[in-house]
Amino acid sequence: MTSPVAAVAVRPARAARPGPHLRHERVLLRTGARLVAGMDEVGRGSLAGPVSVGVVVVDVTTRSAPRGVADSKLLTPLARTALLPALSRWGTARAVGHASAAEIDEIGIIAALRLAGTRALATVAERVGPVDVVLLDGSHDWLTPPAQASLFDEAASADGPRVHMRVKADRTCASVAAASVLAKCERDAMMAALAPEHPAYRWDENKGYASPDHLAALATLGPSVLHRRSWRLPGVGVTDESPGGG
């Protein structure tokens, strides 16, 4: 007779999801790249404040990322902040570039992302030289200027880095995950510092995103000078034909 205990199926423990690693970066380095930059953006869907792009550069000497590095969206604010000392020493160079709400209104969100990313790359280039390859999260290359440059792309270099796209790179590629943490921490700190100047919008809590308090203040007070006025701001209406979102 089979024992009731023996009849119970034992489910194997679920393997932990592997964290970000450098395998993809190392493949690019082995194929001839000297410097590989992981990049990620934050603030794209915010109603106020800048869009920000983080970049972390690695080379063949770069060791594994500090313990705990992950996509910034998966970490608590405390966990992100705790990583900053280690991330400030990891990789060969790192930076965060920004494009303001006024610049987003003037040139659109995609060109503003490109502007912020170009600024971040220029900063690291001053320290280690131009990067060879950028590892970018997602399936849309917003960093490379369009084939027919617009007025706002005149300063873009034709000799920019090769862009390698990877879906969910912020969860699998350590350089991209680290870039997302740096960008998130810096942008959050900027919005918290701006909050006392515009206290009704509660940017210290929502960082410019569409929280109930933020939307209520917009409906009552209208947009501030730091809101993206070209967007369809909830409770305010449309100020021009440009769509919001992203």
Protein Blocks (a to p, Z undefined) as FASTA:
>chain_A
ZZfklmpccdddddddddddfklmmmmmmnopabdcddddehklpcgdcdddddddddfk
lccddehiacfklpcfklmmmmmmmmmmgcjbdcdddddfklmmmnojklmmmmmmmmmm
mmmmmmnopafbdcdedjbdfkbccfbacfklmmpcfkbccddddehklmmmmklmmmmm
mmmmmmmmmmmmmmmmmmmnommmnnopacfklmmmmmmnopafkbcfkbccehkbpfbl
bdgeZZ
